[in-house]
Amino acid sequence: MDWGSDLWDQHDVIERHTQSGLDLLERYVKFVKERAEIEQNYAKQLRNLCKKYSRRGIKEDQDTKVTNQQAFQDVLNQLNDSAAQREHLSESMTLSICVDLSRNLQELRQERKNLECLTDLCASVLVYIQSKKRFEKEWREAEKANQQTERVQQDTNATKADVEKAKQHAHLRVHLADECKNEYASQLQKYNKEQNNFYHSEIPSVYKKLQEMEERRIRLLADGYVQFSETEKNVLPNINKCLDAISSTGRNINEKQDTMALVEQYKSGAVPPAEVEFEDYSQTVRAATSDNTATHLPKVRIKQLFLKKNKVTSPDKNLPSSLEDLSRLPLDQRRRRLQEKIDDIQKELQRETEQSEALMRMKGVYEQNSQLGDPSSLQPQITQTAHNIARLRGELNKYQVQLTEAGGGTLQHTPASSEYISVLSESSVSPSENIYECEFDEDFDLDVPIGQCTALYDFDGSSEGAVSMHVGEQLSLMQEDQGDGWVRVQRANGDVGYVPASYIQII
């Protein structure tokens, strides 16, 4: 059973059905487009939501090792990854479904239009009808001519010439009617042949092609339904991974660790104030209070214990790491912060040392074989690395001294090696400016350079606390400009004093 044999006379039905199928395919393409837009907007809203609730604040707060706070950031990160999967889903739907189906829809519309042109017998029918009407007309005229001839023959007043003229006219009409009859018979035979071919060959063939086209359209639509589902199922594993990661993040939160982290970060190490002794005035004897009691009398209200102390725990952001004031922190917090800074400086010092050793080895290779490179081209890098090492060693000694004062360890002095002293000597730094050698007095006062600078102009240093310098002279920077336009420097001969900040250039 097919359309060609069973629906040969249902042309209007087939035309409406095929048009309805193409309209449905077009509606589905629009549906998928809107579905993809929904996914795209949903992904955009998820990203904005994650961005809105991402952690902000000072770096110290961001580095807080509290599992529940870090877990929330992990939740936002996983949700952001889930949004990326949604964007991928939207893109896949647009490219794999909408684009392909739109192209196939245009091809099906054109094919249907071409097939509709073949289902028409109007030309043959028109010729057949015209020949039939002409034969009918001529036959009637022939009958009228014969009747007129008979009337003329019966008329006694008619002459022989009139009778002969009527016979010739009737004979002409009969002849024309016979020609129209033959033409009509020929056109009828041709029409019947074309009609037979049309209904038994062309119509079945065209309708069969329309049926095949309809089946392809249905298959395309069915594949579109399947692809719609498979496209989303392909991203679901990745989305499920994000959701599983969020679940795992929640299970890994350690409430005991979080509460202890607060103790570890903010405990001051101070002991509660001792009890106040009773003073018996009736015995005119004043009980002497212990020094511990006098120095630990409570001076704040209980509610003040819960106030924020950002000014104490947060260093000035504008100060470099070497100048952060940690003396105001509680003892335990100060030791912890000092130890963290020492560990960071040691790591950075190790990297600079390895880089310096690599540069020295490369310089030795260049000196042995000048074709490989110019040894002097490495001198600026070697000098800069040496200055970095000098600065880091100075900062390391400073923090080690502070840690020792805080009772967190013993002082470990790190003298400079002869290798770095020679490097600094080559860069026009006097041996007396050895910033690796640090002498401490009994109070562990430490005054180390924080950088190098060059004099741009001559300065006589005649004012009190100032030091003279000459243009081009290299100095050690001891203290940066504090906003008054002066910096503290040290000359190669050991003189220390202040010079205008605009007169030097920091290296």
PAROVEX-723029 format. One record per residue (C-alpha): z, x, y. Coordinates in nm, 2 decimals. Layout:
+--------+--------+--------+
!      w !      u !      v !
+--------+--------+--------+
!      Z !      X !      Y !
...
+--------+--------+--------+
//
This chain:
+--------+--------+--------+
!      w !      u !      v !
+--------+--------+--------+
!   0.00 !   0.00 !   0.00 !
!  -0.10 !   0.13 !   0.34 !
!  -0.19 !   0.01 !   0.68 !
!  -0.56 !   0.05 !   0.63 !
!  -0.59 !  -0.20 !   0.34 !
!  -0.30 !  -0.43 !   0.41 !
!  -0.29 !  -0.45 !   0.79 !
!  -0.66 !  -0.43 !   0.87 !
!  -0.63 !  -0.75 !   1.07 !
!  -0.30 !  -0.66 !   1.25 !
!  -0.44 !  -0.44 !   1.52 !
!  -0.20 !  -0.57 !   1.79 !
!   0.10 !  -0.53 !   1.56 !
!   0.01 !  -0.17 !   1.48 !
!  -0.05 !  -0.09 !   1.85 !
!   0.29 !  -0.23 !   1.96 !
!   0.47 !  -0.05 !   1.67 !
!   0.32 !   0.29 !   1.74 !
!   0.39 !   0.26 !   2.11 !
!   0.75 !   0.16 !   2.04 !
!   0.79 !   0.46 !   1.81 !
!   0.67 !   0.70 !   2.08 !
!   0.90 !   0.54 !   2.33 !
!   1.19 !   0.59 !   2.10 !
!   1.11 !   0.96 !   2.06 !
!   1.10 !   0.99 !   2.44 !
!   1.43 !   0.82 !   2.47 !
!   1.59 !   1.06 !   2.22 !
!   1.46 !   1.36 !   2.41 !
!   1.62 !   1.22 !   2.73 !
!   1.94 !   1.16 !   2.53 !
!   1.96 !   1.52 !   2.41 !
!   1.90 !   1.65 !   2.76 !
!   2.19 !   1.45 !   2.90 !
!   2.41 !   1.55 !   2.61 !
!   2.33 !   1.92 !   2.69 !
!   2.42 !   1.86 !   3.05 !
!   2.75 !   1.71 !   2.95 !
!   2.83 !   2.03 !   2.74 !
!   2.72 !   2.25 !   3.03 !
!   2.95 !   2.06 !   3.27 !
!   3.23 !   2.06 !   3.02 !
!   3.20 !   2.44 !   2.98 !
!   3.20 !   2.49 !   3.36 !
!   3.51 !   2.28 !   3.40 !
!   3.69 !   2.47 !   3.12 !
!   3.60 !   2.80 !   3.29 !
!   3.73 !   2.67 !   3.62 !
!   4.05 !   2.55 !   3.45 !
!   4.11 !   2.89 !   3.29 !
!   4.05 !   3.07 !   3.62 !
!   4.28 !   2.83 !   3.80 !
!   4.58 !   2.90 !   3.56 !
!   4.52 !   3.27 !   3.49 !
!   4.81 !   3.49 !   3.58 !
!   4.82 !   3.63 !   3.93 !
!   5.08 !   3.84 !   4.11 !
!   5.19 !   4.20 !   4.14 !
!   5.10 !   4.44 !   3.86 !
!   5.47 !   4.47 !   3.76 !
!   5.48 !   4.09 !   3.68 !
!   5.15 !   4.11 !   3.49 !
!   5.28 !   4.39 !   3.28 !
!   5.60 !   4.20 !   3.18 !
!   5.63 !   4.22 !   2.80 !
!   5.73 !   3.86 !   2.74 !
!   5.55 !   3.70 !   2.45 !
!   5.54 !   3.34 !   2.57 !
!   5.39 !   3.44 !   2.91 !
!   5.13 !   3.67 !   2.74 !
!   5.06 !   3.40 !   2.49 !
!   4.96 !   3.15 !   2.76 !
!   4.72 !   3.41 !   2.90 !
!   4.58 !   3.45 !   2.54 !
!   4.54 !   3.07 !   2.52 !
!   4.34 !   3.07 !   2.85 !
!   4.12 !   3.36 !   2.71 !
!   4.05 !   3.18 !   2.39 !
!   3.97 !   2.86 !   2.58 !
!   3.73 !   3.06 !   2.80 !
!   3.56 !   3.19 !   2.48 !
!   3.54 !   2.83 !   2.36 !
!   3.37 !   2.74 !   2.69 !
!   3.11 !   3.01 !   2.62 !
!   3.04 !   2.85 !   2.28 !
!   2.99 !   2.52 !   2.46 !
!   2.74 !   2.68 !   2.69 !
!   2.56 !   2.82 !   2.39 !
!   2.55 !   2.48 !   2.24 !
!   2.39 !   2.33 !   2.55 !
!   2.13 !   2.60 !   2.56 !
!   2.04 !   2.56 !   2.19 !
!   2.00 !   2.18 !   2.23 !
!   1.77 !   2.22 !   2.52 !
!   1.55 !   2.49 !   2.37 !
!   1.54 !   2.39 !   2.00 !
!   1.53 !   2.01 !   2.04 !
!   1.41 !   1.90 !   2.38 !
!   1.14 !   2.15 !   2.43 !
!   0.99 !   2.11 !   2.08 !
!   1.01 !   1.73 !   2.08 !
!   0.86 !   1.70 !   2.42 !
!   0.56 !   1.91 !   2.32 !
!   0.51 !   1.71 !   2.00 !
!   0.54 !   1.39 !   2.19 !
!   0.25 !   1.48 !   2.42 !
!   0.04 !   1.57 !   2.11 !
!   0.12 !   1.24 !   1.94 !
!   0.03 !   1.04 !   2.25 !
!  -0.31 !   1.21 !   2.28 !
!  -0.38 !   1.16 !   1.91 !
!  -0.30 !   0.79 !   1.93 !
!  -0.52 !   0.75 !   2.23 !
!  -0.82 !   0.91 !   2.05 !
!  -0.77 !   0.69 !   1.75 !
!  -0.76 !   0.37 !   1.96 !
!  -1.11 !   0.44 !   2.08 !
!  -1.25 !   0.42 !   1.73 !
!  -1.11 !   0.07 !   1.66 !
!  -1.38 !  -0.12 !   1.87 !
!  -1.70 !  -0.32 !   1.77 !
!  -1.78 !  -0.46 !   2.11 !
!  -2.12 !  -0.28 !   2.15 !
!  -2.25 !  -0.41 !   1.82 !
!  -2.11 !  -0.76 !   1.87 !
!  -2.27 !  -0.78 !   2.22 !
!  -2.62 !  -0.69 !   2.09 !
!  -2.58 !  -0.93 !   1.80 !
!  -2.47 !  -1.22 !   2.02 !
!  -2.75 !  -1.16 !   2.28 !
!  -3.02 !  -1.16 !   2.01 !
!  -2.88 !  -1.48 !   1.86 !
!  -2.87 !  -1.66 !   2.20 !
!  -3.23 !  -1.54 !   2.28 !
!  -3.35 !  -1.68 !   1.94 !
!  -3.17 !  -2.01 !   2.00 !
!  -3.33 !  -2.04 !   2.35 !
!  -3.68 !  -1.95 !   2.24 !
!  -3.67 !  -2.19 !   1.94 !
!  -3.57 !  -2.48 !   2.17 !
!  -3.85 !  -2.40 !   2.41 !
!  -4.09 !  -2.39 !   2.11 !
!  -3.97 !  -2.74 !   2.00 !
!  -4.03 !  -2.87 !   2.35 !
!  -4.38 !  -2.72 !   2.36 !
!  -4.46 !  -2.89 !   2.02 !
!  -4.33 !  -3.22 !   2.14 !
!  -4.54 !  -3.19 !   2.46 !
!  -4.85 !  -3.12 !   2.26 !
!  -4.79 !  -3.43 !   2.05 !
!  -4.75 !  -3.65 !   2.36 !
!  -5.08 !  -3.50 !   2.51 !
!  -5.27 !  -3.57 !   2.19 !
!  -5.14 !  -3.93 !   2.18 !
!  -5.23 !  -3.99 !   2.55 !
!  -5.57 !  -4.16 !   2.57 !
!  -5.62 !  -4.04 !   2.93 !
!  -5.58 !  -3.67 !   2.83 !
!  -5.89 !  -3.46 !   2.82 !
!  -5.98 !  -3.22 !   2.55 !
!  -5.90 !  -2.93 !   2.78 !
!  -5.55 !  -3.07 !   2.83 !
!  -5.49 !  -3.10 !   2.46 !
!  -5.62 !  -2.74 !   2.40 !
!  -5.39 !  -2.60 !   2.68 !
!  -5.09 !  -2.78 !   2.53 !
!  -5.16 !  -2.64 !   2.19 !
!  -5.20 !  -2.28 !   2.32 !
!  -4.86 !  -2.31 !   2.51 !
!  -4.69 !  -2.45 !   2.20 !
!  -4.84 !  -2.17 !   1.98 !
!  -4.71 !  -1.91 !   2.23 !
!  -4.37 !  -2.05 !   2.23 !
!  -4.36 !  -2.06 !   1.85 !
!  -4.47 !  -1.70 !   1.84 !
!  -4.20 !  -1.59 !   2.08 !
!  -3.94 !  -1.79 !   1.88 !
!  -4.05 !  -1.61 !   1.56 !
!  -4.01 !  -1.27 !   1.73 !
!  -3.66 !  -1.36 !   1.85 !
!  -3.59 !  -1.48 !   1.51 !
!  -3.69 !  -1.15 !   1.35 !
!  -3.49 !  -0.96 !   1.62 !
!  -3.19 !  -1.18 !   1.56 !
!  -3.22 !  -1.12 !   1.18 !
!  -3.25 !  -0.75 !   1.23 !
!  -2.94 !  -0.74 !   1.47 !
!  -2.75 !  -0.96 !   1.24 !
!  -2.82 !  -0.73 !   0.94 !
!  -2.72 !  -0.43 !   1.15 !
!  -2.41 !  -0.60 !   1.27 !
!  -2.31 !  -0.70 !   0.92 !
!  -2.36 !  -0.34 !   0.81 !
!  -2.15 !  -0.20 !   1.09 !
!  -1.89 !  -0.47 !   1.05 !
!  -1.87 !  -0.39 !   0.68 !
!  -1.84 !  -0.02 !   0.76 !
!  -1.59 !  -0.10 !   1.03 !
!  -1.35 !  -0.31 !   0.83 !
!  -1.39 !  -0.13 !   0.50 !
!  -1.42 !   0.23 !   0.62 !
!  -1.34 !   0.30 !   0.98 !
!  -1.05 !   0.06 !   1.03 !
!  -0.87 !   0.18 !   0.70 !
!  -0.93 !   0.54 !   0.80 !
!  -0.80 !   0.50 !   1.16 !
!  -0.50 !   0.29 !   1.05 !
!  -0.43 !   0.54 !   0.78 !
!  -0.43 !   0.82 !   1.04 !
!  -0.21 !   0.61 !   1.26 !
!   0.02 !   0.56 !   0.97 !
!   0.03 !   0.94 !   0.90 !
!   0.10 !   1.00 !   1.27 !
!   0.38 !   0.75 !   1.26 !
!   0.53 !   0.92 !   0.96 !
!   0.51 !   1.25 !   1.14 !
!   0.68 !   1.10 !   1.44 !
!   0.96 !   0.96 !   1.22 !
!   1.00 !   1.29 !   1.05 !
!   1.02 !   1.47 !   1.38 !
!   1.28 !   1.22 !   1.50 !
!   1.48 !   1.26 !   1.18 !
!   1.47 !   1.64 !   1.20 !
!   1.59 !   1.60 !   1.56 !
!   1.89 !   1.40 !   1.44 !
!   1.97 !   1.67 !   1.18 !
!   1.92 !   1.95 !   1.42 !
!   2.14 !   1.78 !   1.68 !
!   2.42 !   1.78 !   1.42 !
!   2.35 !   2.13 !   1.28 !
!   2.34 !   2.29 !   1.63 !
!   2.69 !   2.17 !   1.70 !
!   2.81 !   2.26 !   1.36 !
!   2.69 !   2.61 !   1.40 !
!   2.92 !   2.67 !   1.70 !
!   3.22 !   2.48 !   1.55 !
!   3.33 !   2.78 !   1.34 !
!   3.35 !   2.99 !   1.65 !
!   3.53 !   2.72 !   1.84 !
!   3.77 !   2.68 !   1.54 !
!   3.83 !   3.05 !   1.55 !
!   3.94 !   3.02 !   1.91 !
!   4.16 !   2.72 !   1.82 !
!   4.31 !   2.92 !   1.52 !
!   4.37 !   3.21 !   1.75 !
!   4.56 !   2.98 !   1.99 !
!   4.77 !   2.85 !   1.70 !
!   4.84 !   3.20 !   1.59 !
!   4.94 !   3.29 !   1.94 !
!   5.19 !   3.01 !   1.95 !
!   5.33 !   3.11 !   1.61 !
!   5.37 !   3.47 !   1.71 !
!   5.59 !   3.39 !   2.01 !
!   5.93 !   3.55 !   1.96 !
!   6.20 !   3.37 !   2.16 !
!   6.47 !   3.63 !   2.08 !
!   6.24 !   3.91 !   2.19 !
!   6.16 !   3.73 !   2.52 !
!   6.52 !   3.68 !   2.61 !
!   6.61 !   4.03 !   2.52 !
!   6.32 !   4.16 !   2.73 !
!   6.48 !   4.02 !   3.04 !
!   6.80 !   4.20 !   2.96 !
!   6.61 !   4.52 !   2.89 !
!   6.42 !   4.50 !   3.22 !
!   6.69 !   4.39 !   3.46 !
!   7.03 !   4.51 !   3.32 !
!   7.20 !   4.72 !   3.59 !
!   7.46 !   4.90 !   3.37 !
!   7.73 !   4.81 !   3.61 !
!   8.06 !   4.68 !   3.48 !
!   8.23 !   4.37 !   3.60 !
!   8.51 !   4.42 !   3.87 !
!   8.86 !   4.49 !   3.74 !
!   9.14 !   4.24 !   3.78 !
!   9.32 !   4.25 !   4.11 !
!   9.68 !   4.35 !   4.06 !
!   9.96 !   4.14 !   4.19 !
!  10.13 !   4.26 !   4.50 !
!  10.50 !   4.17 !   4.51 !
!  10.59 !   4.16 !   4.88 !
!  10.94 !   4.03 !   4.80 !
!  11.02 !   4.37 !   4.66 !
!  10.87 !   4.54 !   4.97 !
!  10.67 !   4.74 !   4.72 !
!  10.30 !   4.74 !   4.75 !
!  10.12 !   4.79 !   4.43 !
!   9.86 !   5.05 !   4.46 !
!   9.52 !   4.92 !   4.36 !
!   9.30 !   5.15 !   4.16 !
!   8.99 !   5.30 !   4.30 !
!   8.79 !   5.11 !   4.05 !
!   8.93 !   4.78 !   4.18 !
!   8.87 !   4.87 !   4.54 !
!   8.51 !   4.97 !   4.47 !
!   8.43 !   4.67 !   4.25 !
!   8.57 !   4.38 !   4.45 !
!   8.32 !   4.09 !   4.43 !
!   8.13 !   4.06 !   4.75 !
!   7.88 !   3.80 !   4.66 !
!   7.90 !   3.44 !   4.56 !
!   7.82 !   3.33 !   4.21 !
!   7.50 !   3.15 !   4.32 !
!   7.37 !   3.47 !   4.47 !
!   7.34 !   3.62 !   4.13 !
!   7.05 !   3.40 !   4.06 !
!   6.86 !   3.47 !   4.38 !
!   6.53 !   3.67 !   4.36 !
!   6.56 !   4.04 !   4.46 !
!   6.20 !   4.13 !   4.50 !
!   6.28 !   4.37 !   4.78 !
!   6.49 !   4.57 !   4.54 !
!   6.28 !   4.57 !   4.23 !
!   5.94 !   4.58 !   4.38 !
!   5.83 !   4.91 !   4.54 !
!   5.62 !   4.92 !   4.86 !
!   5.26 !   4.87 !   4.76 !
!   5.14 !   5.09 !   5.05 !
!   5.33 !   5.39 !   4.92 !
!   5.17 !   5.62 !   4.67 !
!   5.33 !   5.65 !   4.33 !
!   5.49 !   5.98 !   4.42 !
!   5.68 !   5.83 !   4.71 !
!   5.81 !   5.51 !   4.56 !
!   6.18 !   5.47 !   4.63 !
!   6.36 !   5.40 !   4.30 !
!   6.71 !   5.49 !   4.43 !
!   6.80 !   5.13 !   4.51 !
!   6.73 !   5.01 !   4.16 !
!   7.02 !   4.96 !   3.92 !
!   7.10 !   5.26 !   3.71 !
!   6.95 !   5.14 !   3.38 !
!   6.63 !   5.01 !   3.55 !
!   6.59 !   5.33 !   3.74 !
!   6.61 !   5.54 !   3.42 !
!   6.36 !   5.31 !   3.26 !
!   6.11 !   5.32 !   3.55 !
!   6.15 !   5.70 !   3.59 !
!   6.08 !   5.75 !   3.22 !
!   5.77 !   5.54 !   3.24 !
!   5.64 !   5.74 !   3.53 !
!   5.71 !   6.06 !   3.36 !
!   5.52 !   5.95 !   3.05 !
!   5.22 !   5.84 !   3.26 !
!   5.22 !   6.17 !   3.46 !
!   5.24 !   6.37 !   3.13 !
!   4.94 !   6.19 !   2.99 !
!   4.74 !   6.24 !   3.31 !
!   4.85 !   6.61 !   3.32 !
!   4.73 !   6.65 !   2.96 !
!   4.39 !   6.52 !   3.05 !
!   4.36 !   6.74 !   3.35 !
!   4.47 !   7.05 !   3.15 !
!   4.21 !   6.98 !   2.88 !
!   3.94 !   6.94 !   3.15 !
!   4.04 !   7.26 !   3.32 !
!   4.04 !   7.46 !   2.99 !
!   3.69 !   7.32 !   2.92 !
!   3.57 !   7.43 !   3.26 !
!   3.71 !   7.78 !   3.22 !
!   3.54 !   7.81 !   2.88 !
!   3.22 !   7.70 !   3.03 !
!   3.26 !   7.94 !   3.32 !
!   3.31 !   8.23 !   3.07 !
!   2.99 !   8.13 !   2.88 !
!   2.80 !   8.13 !   3.21 !
!   2.93 !   8.47 !   3.30 !
!   2.82 !   8.61 !   2.96 !
!   2.48 !   8.45 !   2.98 !
!   2.36 !   8.37 !   3.34 !
!   2.05 !   8.19 !   3.21 !
!   2.27 !   7.90 !   3.10 !
!   2.41 !   7.83 !   3.44 !
!   2.57 !   7.97 !   3.76 !
!   2.94 !   8.04 !   3.71 !
!   3.00 !   7.98 !   4.09 !
!   2.88 !   7.62 !   4.06 !
!   3.18 !   7.54 !   3.85 !
!   3.43 !   7.68 !   4.10 !
!   3.47 !   7.36 !   4.31 !
!   3.55 !   7.16 !   4.00 !
!   3.79 !   7.42 !   3.87 !
!   3.97 !   7.44 !   4.21 !
!   4.00 !   7.06 !   4.23 !
!   4.13 !   7.04 !   3.88 !
!   4.39 !   7.31 !   3.96 !
!   4.50 !   7.12 !   4.26 !
!   4.54 !   6.81 !   4.05 !
!   4.74 !   6.99 !   3.80 !
!   4.96 !   7.14 !   4.07 !
!   5.02 !   6.80 !   4.22 !
!   5.10 !   6.64 !   3.88 !
!   5.34 !   6.92 !   3.79 !
!   5.51 !   6.87 !   4.13 !
!   5.55 !   6.50 !   4.07 !
!   5.66 !   6.56 !   3.71 !
!   5.94 !   6.80 !   3.83 !
!   6.04 !   6.55 !   4.10 !
!   6.08 !   6.26 !   3.85 !
!   6.25 !   6.48 !   3.59 !
!   6.51 !   6.57 !   3.86 !
!   6.57 !   6.21 !   3.95 !
!   6.60 !   6.12 !   3.58 !
!   6.85 !   6.39 !   3.53 !
!   7.05 !   6.26 !   3.83 !
!   7.04 !   5.92 !   3.68 !
!   7.19 !   6.05 !   3.36 !
!   6.87 !   5.99 !   3.16 !
!   6.79 !   6.34 !   3.04 !
!   6.80 !   6.71 !   3.11 !
!   6.59 !   6.89 !   3.37 !
!   6.28 !   7.05 !   3.22 !
!   6.12 !   7.28 !   3.47 !
!   5.75 !   7.34 !   3.42 !
!   5.64 !   7.66 !   3.58 !
!   5.28 !   7.73 !   3.65 !
!   5.07 !   7.95 !   3.42 !
!   4.90 !   8.26 !   3.55 !
!   4.57 !   8.10 !   3.49 !
!   4.62 !   7.83 !   3.75 !
!   4.78 !   8.07 !   4.00 !
!   4.47 !   8.28 !   3.98 !
!   4.25 !   7.98 !   4.03 !
!   4.44 !   7.88 !   4.34 !
!   4.42 !   8.24 !   4.46 !
!   4.04 !   8.23 !   4.43 !
!   4.03 !   7.92 !   4.65 !
!   4.20 !   8.10 !   4.95 !
!   4.55 !   7.99 !   4.87 !
!   4.82 !   8.25 !   4.92 !
!   5.04 !   8.34 !   4.62 !
!   5.33 !   8.25 !   4.83 !
!   5.20 !   7.89 !   4.82 !
!   5.29 !   7.86 !   4.46 !
!   5.37 !   7.49 !   4.43 !
!   5.43 !   7.52 !   4.06 !
!   5.74 !   7.73 !   4.12 !
!   6.02 !   7.49 !   4.23 !
!   6.36 !   7.62 !   4.34 !
!   6.64 !   7.37 !   4.34 !
!   6.97 !   7.40 !   4.52 !
!   7.29 !   7.28 !   4.38 !
!   7.21 !   6.93 !   4.49 !
!   6.86 !   6.94 !   4.33 !
!   6.68 !   6.89 !   4.66 !
!   6.31 !   6.91 !   4.58 !
!   6.03 !   6.96 !   4.84 !
!   5.69 !   6.99 !   4.68 !
!   5.34 !   6.96 !   4.83 !
!   5.16 !   6.63 !   4.78 !
!   4.82 !   6.78 !   4.86 !
!   4.61 !   7.03 !   5.05 !
!   4.46 !   7.02 !   5.40 !
!   4.25 !   7.23 !   5.63 !
!   4.31 !   7.29 !   6.01 !
!   4.03 !   7.15 !   6.22 !
!   4.16 !   7.29 !   6.55 !
!   4.41 !   7.55 !   6.68 !
!   4.76 !   7.43 !   6.74 !
!   5.03 !   7.65 !   6.91 !
!   5.33 !   7.46 !   6.77 !
!   5.54 !   7.52 !   7.08 !
!   5.74 !   7.19 !   7.05 !
!   6.05 !   7.16 !   6.85 !
!   5.99 !   7.10 !   6.48 !
!   5.62 !   7.18 !   6.50 !
!   5.44 !   7.47 !   6.34 !
!   5.14 !   7.66 !   6.47 !
!   4.81 !   7.68 !   6.28 !
!   4.46 !   7.82 !   6.33 !
!   4.12 !   7.66 !   6.28 !
!   4.01 !   7.69 !   5.92 !
!   4.35 !   7.77 !   5.79 !
!   4.45 !   7.60 !   5.46 !
!   4.79 !   7.43 !   5.45 !
!   5.00 !   7.25 !   5.20 !
!   5.06 !   6.88 !   5.28 !
!   5.43 !   6.80 !   5.25 !
!   5.45 !   6.46 !   5.40 !
!   5.18 !   6.21 !   5.51 !
!   5.15 !   6.04 !   5.85 !
!   5.43 !   5.78 !   5.87 !
!   5.26 !   5.60 !   6.16 !
!   5.36 !   5.83 !   6.44 !
!   5.05 !   6.05 !   6.43 !
!   5.22 !   6.36 !   6.28 !
!   5.21 !   6.51 !   5.93 !
!   5.44 !   6.77 !   5.78 !
!   5.27 !   7.08 !   5.64 !
!   5.36 !   7.43 !   5.50 !
!   5.17 !   7.74 !   5.59 !
!   5.09 !   8.02 !   5.35 !
!   5.38 !   8.23 !   5.50 !
!   5.63 !   7.96 !   5.41 !
!   5.67 !   7.81 !   5.76 !
!   5.72 !   7.43 !   5.75 !
!   5.67 !   7.19 !   6.04 !
!   5.48 !   6.91 !   6.19 !
!   5.12 !   6.91 !   6.32 !
!   4.90 !   6.63 !   6.47 !
!   4.74 !   6.43 !   6.19 !
!   4.41 !   6.43 !   6.38 !
!   4.40 !   6.81 !   6.38 !
!   4.37 !   6.84 !   6.00 !
!   4.14 !   6.73 !   5.72 !
!   4.30 !   6.64 !   5.38 !
!   4.12 !   6.80 !   5.09 !
+--------+--------+--------+
//
